């Protein structure tokens, strides 16, 4: 088992990465408990695959479990399901010293973490992420929240987990598409701050996707360590943490344009968004034109979506996509802030980007559909 420590003063926690951690959940969570009982929020898909294994893992250490299974999918990150989760936790008489367990992918982690943050003005929670995307990104760092009709993740709170258990074994139950969508967040880390990691992924990505457990664990560890280092420097996204949004300004607009549906998964939007961010950087003269080509080539080698032509169905025109970008959380003083790069592995936050260049990138990408 690998352990990445997130050293936030007064809110420190470990991210534990390895095989068989769901079966060890009781032993891992027991030190956090004042009484042997947890409330688990999950989704219907994860519940069908893994909930009984979690129940057994908790019971092995004498911990009782109550659970709520919400519908799977991005649309669950909404007021109605958030309200349902909070009311259920209250019905279960979850106390301030209890622990809520978020058992699922990014949607469940975000929603359950937000519910824990407001329940009785804040209760502790544990993340047990079951998707690659959640293991490498959304389960770490304390961002919680839900979507609005106005945009993605616009309602929420910073609420750090008390523990994260990333069980590599559960990744084997993901569909190939879901796994590769999560890989979009992995490759983002190489793109934003570690060119050597990106090169490592170029060499090991296919075997990792094919099921090599050791390579999967190493990819998760390196991604989590990079995120932990950034979160330590900037917990509430006043500076460096914004780098983690590489690809997200474009990606969130594309998710909104496709109705947060199965047409485009979050990690797919991030991967395409990274390619668009690199293309924008190249046209601004910040990086060589070979860099965005190299990035898209790796996505293609992994069998992933790499540009707008890979998104089925209609999309808005360039102006429509720019309008959708205007609801991004990174808008500051009414201006869009982009994450651009000087090379693969050297991203930075950019203000006052020439929107005519962005418009041109989008128009050309749309013309290729």
Residue pairs with C-beta under 8 A, 6 or more apart in sequence:
1 16
1 17
1 18
1 21
2 16
2 17
2 18
2 217
2 221
3 14
3 15
3 16
3 17
4 14
4 15
4 17
4 221
4 224
4 225
4 228
5 12
5 13
5 14
5 15
5 228
6 12
6 13
6 14
6 15
6 140
6 141
6 160
6 228
6 231
6 232
7 228
7 232
8 160
8 231
8 232
8 235
11 142
11 160
13 160
13 161
13 162
13 163
13 164
14 163
14 164
15 139
15 140
15 164
15 166
15 224
15 228
16 28
16 163
16 164
16 165
16 166
17 135
17 166
17 168
17 217
17 220
17 221
17 224
18 166
18 167
18 168
18 217
19 167
19 168
19 169
19 213
19 217
20 167
20 169
21 28
21 128
21 165
21 166
21 167
21 169
22 50
22 53
22 54
22 57
22 128
22 165
22 167
22 169
22 170
23 53
23 56
23 57
23 60
24 57
24 165
25 54
25 57
25 58
25 128
25 165
26 57
26 58
26 59
26 60
26 61
26 62
26 63
27 60
27 61
28 163
28 165
29 38
29 58
29 61
29 63
29 99
29 101
29 126
29 163
30 36
30 61
30 63
32 99
32 124
32 126
32 162
32 163
33 63
33 98
33 99
34 97
34 98
35 97
35 98
36 61
36 62
36 63
36 64
37 63
37 64
37 65
37 66
37 98
38 58
38 63
38 64
38 65
38 66
38 98
38 99
38 100
38 101
38 126
39 65
39 66
39 67
39 68
39 89
39 92
39 94
39 98
39 99
39 100
39 101
40 51
40 54
40 65
40 66
40 67
40 68
40 100
40 101
40 103
41 67
41 68
41 70
41 85
41 88
41 89
41 100
41 101
41 102
41 103
41 104
41 108
41 111
41 112
41 115
42 51
42 67
42 68
42 69
42 70
42 103
42 104
42 108
43 69
43 70
43 71
43 72
43 73
43 76
43 104
43 105
43 107
43 108
44 69
44 70
44 71
44 72
45 72
46 69
46 72
46 103
46 104
46 105
46 108
46 130
47 67
47 69
49 170
49 173
50 103
50 130
50 170
50 173
51 67
51 69
51 103
54 65
54 101
54 103
54 128
55 65
55 67
58 64
58 65
59 65
65 101
66 92
67 103
68 84
68 85
68 88
70 76
70 81
70 84
70 85
70 108
70 111
71 81
72 107
73 107
73 262
74 107
74 147
74 255
74 260
74 261
74 266
75 260
76 107
76 108
76 111
77 107
77 110
77 111
77 145
77 146
77 147
78 146
78 147
79 146
81 111
81 146
82 111
82 114
82 115
82 146
85 111
85 112
85 115
86 115
86 118
86 119
89 100
89 115
89 119
90 119
94 100
94 119
94 120
94 123
95 120
95 123
96 120
96 121
96 122
96 123
97 123
98 123
98 124
99 123
99 124
99 125
99 126
99 162
100 112
100 115
100 116
100 119
100 123
100 124
100 125
100 126
101 112
101 125
101 126
101 128
102 108
102 109
102 111
102 112
102 113
102 116
102 125
102 126
102 127
102 128
102 129
102 139
102 161
103 128
103 130
104 112
104 129
104 130
104 131
104 134
105 129
105 130
105 131
105 133
105 134
105 138
106 129
106 131
106 133
106 134
106 137
106 138
106 139
106 266
109 127
109 129
109 134
109 138
109 139
109 144
110 138
110 143
110 144
110 145
110 146
110 153
110 156
111 144
111 146
112 125
112 144
113 125
113 127
113 142
113 144
113 159
113 161
114 144
114 145
114 146
114 155
114 156
114 157
114 159
116 122
116 123
116 124
116 125
116 144
116 159
117 144
117 157
117 159
118 157
122 159
124 161
124 162
125 159
125 161
125 162
126 161
126 162
126 163
126 164
126 165
127 134
127 139
127 140
127 161
127 163
127 164
127 165
128 164
128 165
128 167
129 135
129 138
129 139
129 164
129 166
130 167
130 170
131 171
131 174
131 178
131 182
132 171
132 174
132 178
132 179
132 181
132 182
132 183
132 185
132 186
132 216
132 220
133 181
133 182
133 184
133 185
133 266
133 267
134 182
135 166
135 171
135 182
135 220
135 224
136 182
136 185
136 186
136 189
136 219
136 220
136 223
136 224
136 227
137 185
137 223
137 227
137 244
139 161
139 164
139 166
140 161
140 164
140 224
140 227
140 228
140 231
141 160
141 227
141 228
141 231
141 235
141 241
141 244
142 158
142 159
142 160
142 161
142 231
142 235
143 153
143 156
143 158
144 156
144 157
144 158
144 159
145 153
145 154
145 155
145 156
145 157
146 153
146 155
146 156
147 153
147 154
147 155
147 260
148 154
148 155
150 327
151 252
151 256
151 324
151 327
151 328
151 329
152 252
152 255
152 256
152 260
153 252
153 329
154 327
154 329
158 235
158 236
166 220
166 224
168 213
168 216
168 217
168 220
169 213
171 179
171 216
172 211
174 182
176 209
176 303
177 265
178 265
179 209
180 209
180 267
180 268
180 302
180 303
180 304
181 265
181 266
181 267
181 268
182 267
183 205
183 208
183 209
183 267
183 271
183 302
183 304
184 247
184 266
184 267
184 268
184 269
184 270
184 271
184 274
184 304
185 223
185 267
185 270
186 201
186 219
186 220
186 223
187 198
187 201
187 205
187 271
187 274
187 295
187 298
187 299
188 244
188 246
188 247
188 270
188 271
188 274
189 197
189 222
189 223
189 226
189 227
190 197
190 198
190 199
190 200
190 201
190 344
190 345
191 198
191 246
191 247
191 274
191 278
191 295
191 341
191 344
191 345
191 347
192 243
192 244
192 246
192 339
192 341
192 345
192 347
193 226
193 230
193 243
193 345
193 346
193 347
194 222
194 226
194 345
195 343
195 344
195 345
195 346
196 345
197 222
197 226
197 345
198 298
198 344
198 345
200 222
201 208
201 219
201 298
202 298
202 301
204 212
204 215
204 219
205 298
205 301
205 302
206 301
206 302
207 215
208 215
208 216
208 219
209 302
209 303
227 244
230 240
230 241
230 243
230 244
231 241
233 239
233 240
233 241
234 240
234 241
234 242
235 241
239 349
242 330
242 337
242 339
242 349
243 339
243 347
243 348
243 349
245 330
245 339
246 273
246 274
246 277
246 339
246 341
246 347
247 269
247 270
247 271
247 272
247 273
247 274
247 275
247 276
247 277
247 339
248 270
248 273
248 328
248 330
248 339
249 273
249 277
249 325
249 328
249 330
249 336
249 337
249 338
249 339
250 269
250 272
250 273
250 276
250 277
250 321
250 325
251 266
251 269
251 270
251 271
251 272
251 273
251 274
252 269
252 273
252 324
252 325
252 328
253 321
253 322
253 324
253 325
253 328
254 264
254 269
254 272
254 273
254 308
254 311
254 315
254 321
255 264
255 266
255 269
256 324
256 327
257 315
257 316
257 320
257 321
257 324
258 264
258 311
258 313
258 315
263 311
263 312
263 313
264 305
264 311
268 304
268 305
271 299
271 304
271 305
271 306
272 305
272 306
272 307
272 308
272 310
272 311
274 295
275 292
275 295
275 296
275 299
275 306
275 307
276 307
276 361
276 362
276 365
277 338
277 339
277 340
277 341
278 287
278 291
278 292
278 295
278 341
278 344
279 292
279 361
279 365
280 338
280 340
280 353
280 357
280 358
280 361
281 287
281 291
281 292
281 340
281 341
281 342
282 288
282 289
282 291
282 292
283 357
283 360
283 361
284 340
284 353
284 354
284 357
286 340
286 341
286 342
287 341
287 342
287 343
287 344
288 343
291 341
291 343
291 344
294 344
295 344
296 306
296 307
299 305
299 306
300 306
305 311
307 365
307 368
308 315
308 362
308 365
308 366
308 368
308 369
309 365
309 368
309 369
311 369
315 321
315 366
315 369
316 323
316 324
317 363
317 366
318 359
318 362
318 363
318 366
319 359
321 362
322 355
322 358
322 359
322 362
325 336
326 336
328 336
330 336
330 337
330 338
331 337
332 351
335 351
335 352
336 353
336 355
337 349
337 350
337 351
338 349
338 350
338 353
338 358
339 347
339 348
339 349
339 350
340 347
340 348
340 350
340 353
341 347
341 348
342 348
